[in-house]
Amino acid sequence: MSIEINRLGIVGAGTMGAGIMINAAMSGMDVVLLDRDADTLDRARVKLSRYLDRQVAKDRITKDAAAAAGARVATATDMSALADCDLVIEAVFENLPLKKAIFADLERVVRADTILASNTSCLRLSDIAADLTDAGRFCGMHYFSPAEINPVVELIQGPATRDDCLRAADAFLTRTGKTVIACKDQNGFALNRFFCPYTNEAVHVLDQGLATTAQIDAIARDRLGLALGPFAVMNIIGTATNLNAVRNLGALGPFYEAAAGLIAHGTDNTPWQIDEDPAPLDPQTADQIGERLENAILLPVVEELAEGTATLDAIDTGARMAFRLGLTPGDMLKRLGPEGVSKRLGDFATAYGHPAPAPVV
Ligand SMILES: NC(=O)c1ccc[n+]([C@@H]2O[C@H](COP(=O)([O-])OP(=O)(O)OC[C@H]3O[C@@H](n4cnc5c(N)ncnc54)[C@H](O)[C@@H]3O)[C@@H](O)[C@H]2O)c1
């Protein structure tokens, strides 16, 4: 069966829901945006208008195209407005009972062939889907913020997702201009699985007094070809959100446990102090720190590949497009070779009391 998606429903009109709405309306989809809070819907409409005005001012779209995109969006506070949607993406608070209740309500109002997706960052799809009548039409669509701009979406196969639903979800995301990173239902999915440990490792280095935030950021920019280092990025994401995302990986073993400094900053959502113009570190220390940052990316990637969570191609594409890593995990693996990787990661994992990864082939 081939399912074509032309009418999108979104539950939750906050940061992510509003961004997904803008992206879909700009791509020619009819959108019904739902929230329990009418003021939030008004704010989402203002966000859409401002976005469209900016596109017109920059000559990216005509006034008529902007008006057409605006007219494609309807808002609602009652679930019955979603009855005729081909796909509904849930983007409410990150709370399992709430998400389960939303999907139970959705199953009562939508058509039998409507695809259901969750934008969860940290919950397992298997938990969200546990009580669904038809988990075959349920998948994960993990957008990155800002969803109207970031080109990447992880498409996550749930415990029972049917192939035709996954294909339709993939086609929808591609039509809305997104690059799809296919992955399995694992903590951190394909991309946060290695990006969070990399930020966490930067904090371990700081906690150990080996370098300042600014020095570590400079090493990361230089070594990994990034525009921003890990502390600058954590300040943009918010240290509380970052801590939450890192903690979500804690079940995967000791290496993934949050660093003390991140717990301290994340608990109060305090940003990192980053000095300008850091003094250069001696080359040997800088090299050791750079190697640790690389290892913190490589260890999870090697585990992901062994588990089959995502392919190296998908991981590399996501690394380049979502995080703008100049040196991708695939580049590192190629440069080190299987033996080099085993040697490096064996010692690195052991230092955290974490099992050494299986050899890379
Ligand atoms: N913010 C990010 O960077 C980001 C990135 C990727 C994924 N996510 C995930 O996306 C989801 C939403 O995150 P967000 O940052 O947009 O949250 P948010 O707090 O900005 O928005 C959540 C919205 O859900 C609405 N809501 C809550 N209960 C509802 C109900 N019963 N019915 C209808 N609407 C309801 C709220 O009114 C609110 O507008 C979460 O699962 C989060 O983990 C967030």
The ligand as an ORCA input file, in Angstrom:
! r2SCAN-3c Opt
* xyz 0 1
  N      13.255     21.873     22.057
  C      14.114     21.100     21.396
  O      15.243     21.485     21.084
  C      13.676     19.710     20.967
  C      14.370     19.073     19.927
  C      13.928     17.824     19.493
  C      12.849     17.223     20.106
  N      12.209     17.847     21.150
  C      11.046     17.168     21.735
  O       9.871     17.741     21.182
  C       8.826     17.714     22.157
  C       8.305     19.130     22.371
  O       9.358     19.942     22.818
  P       9.246     21.541     22.785
  O      10.600     22.054     23.104
  O       8.561     21.982     21.552
  O       8.259     21.790     24.023
  P       7.421     23.091     24.381
  O       7.302     23.111     25.862
  O       7.950     24.286     23.690
  O       5.973     22.784     23.744
  C       5.148     21.746     24.182
  C       3.717     22.128     23.849
  O       2.850     21.034     24.148
  C       1.608     21.579     24.551
  N       0.823     20.574     25.252
  C       1.086     20.009     26.453
  N       0.092     19.140     26.779
  C      -0.790     19.153     25.742
  C      -2.004     18.464     25.491
  N      -2.510     17.594     26.359
  N      -2.631     18.713     24.336
  C      -2.145     19.608     23.449
  N      -0.992     20.292     23.635
  C      -0.333     20.060     24.775
  C       2.005     22.751     25.443
  O       0.937     23.666     25.602
  C       3.191     23.324     24.674
  O       2.776     24.362     23.783
  C       9.412     17.053     23.409
  O       9.125     15.689     23.376
  C      10.906     17.297     23.236
  O      11.683     16.338     23.911
  C      12.589     19.078     21.574
*
